[in-house]
Amino acid sequence: MKIAVYGREFQPSVIPYVQHLFDVLIARNAELWIYEDFQQFLGQQITFSGAFHNYSSRSQLPEDIGFMLSLGGDGTMLAAVSIVGDSGIPVAGVNLGRLGFLADINKDDIDTAIEAIFQGEYNIQKRTLLSVWSEQTTLFKGSPFALNDITLFKSDSSAMITVSAYLNGELLNAYWADGIIVATPTGSTAYSLSCGGPIIVPGSGNFVITPISPHNLNVRPVVLSDDIELELQIESRSGKFLLSCDSQTTSVSTDIRLKIRRAHYQANLLRLKNYSYFSNLRNKLLWGLDARNY
């Protein structure tokens, strides 16, 4: 099986787990394609007992790649999804970080997880993405897609910004705030949740607009159908604002009008047969763990 591997620098404490993972894959005669920057980091940390290939972009991966294995936390998983783009390559995540909503394979379960994957005991879960673009400029080098969220921030620590949001051409609201988050169901448990947004179950066909520290306390998150086109016009004293698309961030002039809508493709997440979204939710958010229950 041909497997692409993506990752970032990690803490020394997880080196034994990563070493074991590569030993297991090579023992199964997997043909490994390792992200070039990650391989350079790994070269100083672990020992490879077999040959491998390097890649630096999706175009360098073979067409018959089985899946991409992300080693790290949820941020690493988002970057891996960005690399595979609309190729349809499934992405599985081994959690070497902390929370692990997306990267759901525990580092202590590497053996059983790899065994299950090679036996075909997994499901492919499709997740909606958002795209952001402008008719006035090219954003994020032509790859403006987000699995979690698209976020607008003020560019400095002083005055708030005003974000006028239009739904299919009709004004929804003029948000006077530090910014707004436009999140997918996948991203509803990320930054949006910490700003008071609701949890949306994947596959619901929605996205949510969540304001960041709005001046008007009557302004609340709004859940919308994902077939709507959202247009944003921003006003700021500095004449610019920060635009984030998952792990990518850029500074944008307030002369630029943004449009956001559902992307033309979905991400394929590889989930083991024992994976449960609601069980994952309970475990990660510590639901039910109250001393009064014991």
C-alpha positions in Angstrom: 0.0 0.0 0.0 1.2 3.5 -0.8 0.9 5.9 2.1 1.6 9.6 2.2 2.8 10.9 5.6 2.5 14.5 6.7 3.6 16.1 10.0 5.3 19.0 11.7 7.9 19.3 14.4 6.9 17.7 17.7 8.0 17.3 21.3 10.8 14.8 22.1 8.3 12.9 24.4 6.5 11.5 21.3 9.6 10.3 19.4 9.2 6.7 20.6 5.6 6.6 19.2 6.6 8.0 15.9 9.5 5.6 15.6 7.2 2.7 16.4 4.7 3.9 13.8 7.3 3.9 11.0 8.6 0.5 12.1 5.1 -0.9 11.9 4.4 0.6 8.4 7.8 -0.6 7.0 7.2 -4.1 8.5 4.0 -4.2 6.4 6.0 -3.3 3.3 4.2 0.1 3.0 5.5 2.4 0.3 6.0 5.6 2.1 5.9 9.1 0.7 7.0 11.6 3.4 6.5 15.3 3.3 10.0 16.8 2.5 10.2 19.3 5.4 8.9 16.8 7.9 11.4 14.2 6.7 14.3 16.6 7.3 13.0 17.0 10.8 12.6 13.3 11.3 16.1 12.6 10.0 17.5 14.0 13.2 15.0 12.2 15.5 14.3 8.6 14.3 15.8 5.8 12.3 14.3 4.5 9.0 14.7 0.8 8.4 13.5 1.0 4.8 13.4 3.2 1.7 10.9 6.1 1.2 10.1 8.9 -1.2 9.8 12.6 -0.6 7.0 15.0 -1.8 6.4 18.7 -1.3 3.1 19.1 -3.0 0.1 16.9 -3.9 1.2 16.9 -7.6 4.2 14.8 -6.6 2.1 12.0 -5.0 1.2 9.0 -7.1 -2.4 8.7 -8.3 -2.9 5.4 -6.5 -1.9 6.6 -3.0 -4.0 4.8 -0.4 -4.4 7.5 2.2 -2.5 10.3 3.9 -1.4 9.8 7.5 -1.2 13.1 9.6 1.1 13.0 12.6 0.3 15.7 15.1 -2.7 17.6 16.4 -5.7 19.1 14.8 -3.7 21.9 13.2 -1.5 19.4 11.4 -4.6 17.5 10.3 -6.0 20.7 8.8 -2.8 21.3 6.9 -2.9 17.7 5.6 -6.4 18.2 4.3 -5.3 21.4 2.6 -2.4 19.5 0.8 -4.7 16.7 -0.6 -7.2 19.3 -1.8 -9.9 18.0 -4.1 -7.9 14.8 -4.9 -10.2 12.7 -2.8 -7.3 11.1 -0.9 -8.6 10.1 2.5 -6.8 11.6 5.6 -6.3 9.8 8.9 -4.8 11.5 11.9 -2.6 10.1 14.7 -3.0 12.5 17.6 0.4 13.6 19.0 -1.0 16.9 20.3 -3.6 17.7 23.0 -7.3 17.8 22.1 -7.6 15.7 19.0 -11.1 16.4 17.6 -9.9 15.6 14.1 -6.8 13.5 14.7 -8.6 10.8 16.5 -6.2 7.9 16.5 -4.6 7.7 19.9 -0.8 7.3 19.9 -1.1 4.4 22.3 -3.4 2.6 19.7 -1.0 2.7 16.7 -0.8 -1.1 16.3 -4.5 -1.8 16.3 -5.2 1.2 14.1 -2.7 0.3 11.4 -4.0 -3.3 11.5 -7.6 -2.2 11.1 -6.6 0.1 8.2 -4.7 -2.6 6.3 -7.7 -4.9 6.8 -10.1 -2.3 5.4 -11.9 -2.0 8.7 -12.7 1.7 8.4 -15.2 4.2 7.0 -14.8 7.3 4.9 -16.5 10.3 6.5 -17.1 13.2 4.2 -16.8 16.8 5.7 -17.9 20.1 4.1 -15.4 22.8 3.5 -15.8 26.6 2.9 -14.2 28.7 0.2 -13.4 32.4 0.4 -12.6 34.6 -2.6 -12.7 38.1 -4.0 -13.2 39.4 -7.5 -10.5 42.0 -6.8 -7.6 39.8 -5.7 -6.3 36.2 -5.4 -6.4 34.9 -1.8 -4.1 32.2 -0.3 -2.3 31.5 -3.5 -5.4 30.1 -5.1 -6.1 27.6 -2.3 -8.7 29.4 -0.2 -10.4 26.4 1.4 -11.1 25.7 5.0 -12.3 22.6 6.8 -12.7 24.4 10.2 -13.4 28.1 9.7 -12.7 31.3 7.9 -12.1 34.2 10.4 -11.8 37.9 10.1 -9.9 39.8 12.8 -9.0 43.4 13.5 -5.4 44.0 12.5 -4.3 45.8 15.7 -5.2 45.8 19.4 -7.2 49.0 19.5 -10.4 49.8 17.6 -13.0 47.2 16.7 -13.9 46.6 13.0 -17.4 46.7 11.4 -18.3 43.7 9.2 -21.4 44.0 7.1 -22.7 40.6 6.2 -25.0 40.0 3.2 -26.8 36.7 2.6 -27.5 36.2 -1.1 -27.4 40.0 -1.4 -29.6 40.8 1.6 -28.1 42.5 4.6 -28.0 40.3 7.7 -26.2 42.5 10.1 -23.4 45.0 10.5 -21.1 43.3 13.2 -19.2 45.8 15.4 -16.7 43.5 17.0 -13.1 42.2 17.1 -14.0 40.0 14.2 -16.3 37.2 13.1 -15.9 33.5 12.5 -17.6 31.6 9.7 -17.4 27.9 10.7 -18.3 24.6 9.2 -19.9 21.8 11.4 -16.3 20.4 11.7 -15.1 23.8 12.9 -18.0 24.4 15.2 -16.1 22.6 18.0 -13.0 24.8 17.5 -12.6 28.6 17.8 -16.3 29.2 17.2 -17.2 27.1 20.3 -14.8 29.1 22.5 -16.6 32.3 21.3 -20.0 31.0 22.3 -21.0 29.3 19.1 -23.2 26.2 18.9 -22.0 22.6 18.2 -23.2 21.5 14.8 -23.2 17.8 13.9 -21.3 17.1 10.6 -23.6 16.5 7.7 -26.2 18.9 8.9 -25.9 21.1 5.8 -25.2 24.3 7.8 -22.5 26.7 8.7 -22.5 29.3 11.6 -21.5 32.9 11.8 -20.1 33.6 15.3 -19.1 37.2 16.3 -15.8 37.7 18.3 -16.4 40.0 21.3 -19.3 42.0 19.8 -20.0 45.4 21.2 -23.7 44.7 21.2 -24.5 41.9 23.5 -27.7 41.2 21.7 -25.7 39.9 18.7 -25.6 36.1 18.8 -24.3 33.3 16.5 -26.5 32.6 13.5 -26.8 29.1 11.9 -27.3 29.2 8.1 -27.9 26.8 5.3 -24.7 26.0 3.5 -26.2 26.7 0.1 -26.1 30.4 0.9 -23.5 32.8 -0.5 -22.1 35.2 2.2 -20.6 38.5 1.2 -18.6 40.6 3.6 -17.6 44.2 3.6 -15.2 45.4 6.3 -14.6 48.8 7.7 -11.5 49.5 9.9 -9.6 52.6 11.1 -6.4 51.0 10.1 -7.6 50.3 6.5 -6.9 46.6 6.8 -7.8 43.5 8.6 -6.5 39.9 9.1 -8.1 37.0 7.2 -7.6 33.5 8.4 -8.4 30.3 6.4 -7.8 27.4 8.8 -4.0 27.6 9.3 -3.4 30.3 6.7 -3.5 34.0 7.6 -3.0 37.1 5.5 -3.5 40.9 5.8 -6.2 42.3 3.5 -7.2 45.8 2.6 -10.7 47.0 3.6 -11.2 47.9 -0.1 -11.5 44.1 -0.7 -15.0 42.6 -0.5 -15.1 38.9 0.4 -17.4 36.1 -0.6 -17.8 32.8 1.3 -19.7 29.7 0.3 -19.5 26.0 0.4 -16.5 24.6 -1.4 -17.0 22.5 -4.6 -15.6 19.4 -2.9 -15.6 17.6 0.4 -12.7 16.2 2.5 -12.5 12.5 3.1 -11.6 11.6 6.6 -10.6 8.0 7.4 -12.4 6.8 10.5 -11.9 3.4 12.2 -15.1 1.3 12.6 -15.2 2.0 16.4 -15.2 5.8 15.9 -18.2 7.6 17.2 -18.6 11.4 16.8 -20.7 11.7 19.9 -18.4 9.6 22.0 -15.5 11.7 20.8 -17.5 14.8 21.8 -18.2 13.6 25.3 -14.6 12.5 25.9 -13.0 15.7 24.5 -15.4 18.1 26.2 -15.5 16.1 29.5 -19.3 15.9 29.4 -20.6 14.0 32.4 -17.4 14.3 34.4 -18.8 16.0 37.5 -17.9 15.0 41.0 -21.6 15.1 42.0 -22.1 12.0 39.7 -19.7 9.9 41.7 
